[in-house]
Amino acid sequence: MAVRNSRLRIKQGIRTKISGTTERPRISVFKSNAQIYAQIIDDEKGHTIVSASSSELGAKENTNVAMSKEVGKKLAEKAVASGITSVVFDRNGYVYHGKVKALAEGAREGGLKF
């Protein structure tokens, strides 16, 4: 439980500093043991604008770094189609390394700026 609690404490510190607006929404990342999920959120309205996940791309179990990058590209593709080009990245308390970093790089390659 110590790791979960420390991640949540870090997450709360991050969320006090960043927030998504209509002009510059927030990308929120969530990792489970098997999948990775990302969504673009407008915090002013409290709405999810677009989302993407590894399960949506056909991953059955144990998402790897390459799949995380594909999720980032898919999210960026949906965001650009919705007219979003600039975002704020919320790593959600996870270390910016491995799957989270790959998702961010994929989103950048897809055309998002952050």
C-alpha positions in Angstrom: 0.0 0.0 0.0 2.9 2.4 0.5 3.6 2.7 -3.2 0.0 3.4 -4.0 -0.3 6.0 -1.2 2.9 7.7 -2.3 1.7 7.8 -6.0 -1.6 9.4 -4.9 0.3 12.0 -2.7 2.5 12.9 -5.7 -0.6 13.0 -7.9 -2.3 15.5 -5.6 0.7 17.7 -5.7 0.8 17.7 -9.5 -2.9 18.4 -9.8 -2.6 21.5 -7.6 -0.2 23.0 -10.1 -1.7 22.0 -13.4 -5.2 22.1 -14.8 -6.8 21.8 -18.3 -8.6 24.7 -19.9 -10.7 24.9 -23.0 -7.8 26.3 -24.9 -5.2 23.9 -23.4 -6.8 20.8 -22.1 -5.0 18.2 -19.9 -3.8 14.7 -20.9 -4.3 12.3 -18.0 -2.5 8.9 -18.1 -3.6 5.8 -16.2 -1.7 2.5 -16.1 -3.2 -0.8 -14.9 -1.2 -4.0 -14.7 -2.3 -5.0 -18.2 -3.4 -1.8 -20.0 -2.6 1.9 -20.4 -5.3 4.6 -20.9 -5.1 8.3 -21.7 -7.7 10.9 -22.0 -7.8 14.6 -22.8 -9.9 16.5 -20.2 -11.3 20.1 -20.1 -11.2 20.7 -16.3 -13.2 23.9 -16.6 -16.2 22.0 -18.0 -15.4 18.7 -16.3 -15.6 16.8 -19.6 -13.5 14.2 -21.3 -12.9 15.4 -24.9 -11.2 12.3 -26.4 -9.7 9.2 -25.0 -7.5 6.2 -26.2 -6.4 3.0 -24.6 -4.4 -0.1 -25.4 -7.5 -2.3 -25.2 -9.0 -0.2 -27.9 -6.0 -1.0 -30.1 -6.4 -4.7 -29.5 -3.9 -5.4 -26.8 -5.0 -8.4 -24.8 -2.6 -8.3 -21.9 0.7 -6.8 -20.7 0.9 -3.6 -22.7 4.5 -2.8 -23.6 6.4 0.4 -24.5 5.7 0.1 -28.2 1.9 -0.2 -27.6 2.0 2.8 -25.3 3.5 4.8 -28.1 0.7 3.7 -30.4 -1.8 4.8 -27.8 -0.2 8.2 -27.7 -0.4 8.5 -31.5 -4.0 7.4 -31.6 -4.9 10.0 -28.9 -3.1 12.7 -30.8 -4.9 11.7 -34.0 -8.3 12.0 -32.3 -7.3 15.3 -30.6 -6.2 16.9 -33.9 -9.5 15.8 -35.5 -11.3 17.5 -32.6 -9.3 20.7 -33.2 -6.9 20.3 -30.2 -3.2 21.0 -30.8 -1.8 22.2 -27.5 -2.2 20.4 -24.2 -0.9 20.0 -20.7 0.6 16.6 -19.7 -0.5 15.1 -16.4 1.6 12.0 -15.6 -0.9 11.2 -12.8 1.8 10.5 -10.2 3.7 8.0 -12.3 7.4 8.4 -13.0 8.1 9.9 -16.4 9.8 6.8 -17.7 9.0 3.8 -19.8 5.4 3.5 -20.8 4.4 7.0 -19.7 7.3 8.6 -21.6 6.5 6.5 -24.7 2.9 7.6 -24.6 4.0 11.3 -24.4 6.4 10.8 -27.3 3.7 9.2 -29.4 1.4 12.1 -28.7 4.1 14.6 -29.7 4.7 12.6 -32.9 1.0 12.7 -33.6 1.0 16.5 -33.6 0.2 17.6 -30.0 2.4 20.3 -28.4 3.3 20.2 -24.7 
